Amino acid sequence: MIRTAAARLAEAGVGSPEHDALALLAHAWGRSVSDVRHAMVMGREPEPEVVERFTDMVDQRADRVPLQHLTGVAGFRGLELAVGPGVFVPRPETELLVDLVLDGLAPGALVVDLCTGSGAVPLAVKHERPDVEAYAVELDPLAFAWAERNRERLGLDVEMRCGAAQSAFPELDTMVDVVVSNPPYIPVGMEPVDPEVRDHDPEVALYGGSEDGLRIPLEVAARAWQLLPPGGRLVMEHADVQGDSLPSALRRAGWRDVADHRDLTGRPRAVTARRGQRG
């Protein structure tokens, strides 16, 4: 069953067909992936209604509906986040942002996430550092609802607001230790290759508002400048083609100690910087 489903998914261009087939069967069967593997080894077959649910989900996955939309969850640094239509599905490479935020973070620090989406980054930060005071903002009401749902289901104390990152949290100006952001950054006119992204992630979470994709990231960085005191840290994800352009733009804007960081695949993925004295 798994082998047949995986072959179908592979033919449809799914990049991890066996993994996805196992995840779908586990979801349809109400079991863990390890339990499914054990059942298959022992020759136990799922009930007909489970097979029907599984077959339907495989059909949808072959049509490139995201796996996370079908299972309703996405893993992120050990957390299980609720996701679905209307919210950007968090990616494994974004876990790098959490490492960069936590690096050298002082006890009781104040962290603000601009463009939070599902709430993945601030919730992970709060989970791993309960002493941190965490805030997050999301522009899109649908995505914001997912972020609130994740905060409630995980029981993590993150202050969340629905609104524009460019004007968020005015009461925190110059008080924040770290601003983190995974803003929309895809250059306008550059269509994502993967149907899961192109057809299912909300456009408001994807496109950076200019031909180089940097308009919105730089607007978010400008807001971060206001939130941070001199020396405060910015952590921002970017497209792999922006590993030079975004750091250069931040240096021109007065940021210091600007450094770019690669993800586990070796691609440029995030920039860190400290606020300078300008302004």
C-alpha angles and dihedrals in degrees: 000000000000092000092052093047092046091051090052092050092048090053088052090056098254107158099217104032101162093045091049094046091052092047092050094049091048090052094046091047096043092236138114120263090248090053090051092050090051092048091052091050090050091049095244114152126206122247118271093254090054091051089051092052091045093050091050092051092048088053090053093046089051086056085056098252102158115264089230092056089054096047094034094227141083126197117231123172092329095314123115108222125194111235138165143132112346100033134081110250108236114243128219091240090062089066085080088073091063091053090050093048093049094047105111093345110167121232112274093012122167115237126186124194115203114200095015101176107180091003091250099141102045092040091052091047091050092046092053096037109031090176092066121099106226132194130179139184132196127186101203115075093212093053090043090057090055091049092051090048091053093048091053097044092048095042093225121151105234120146106230130189135179112230148082119318090216092069104023126140101001089176089065098057111146090358102092124100098197132014114197127186142174095190128178104279112157109123113251109259094026105111117204113249098218114080089214089065100032097047104030113028111085113258091227087066095048116044123071097208100246142060091265093041092234104107096089096037090053092047088052090048089052089055090047088055089059093047095049129070117225106294094025116137132247122199116186134171119221142175117279089247090058097062090111104025099054096046089047092051091049092051090052089051091057102264115143136204088032112180134169124219133204126224126230090278091057095250123133103260116154142022128211125197142161125232113254129209100269116118 
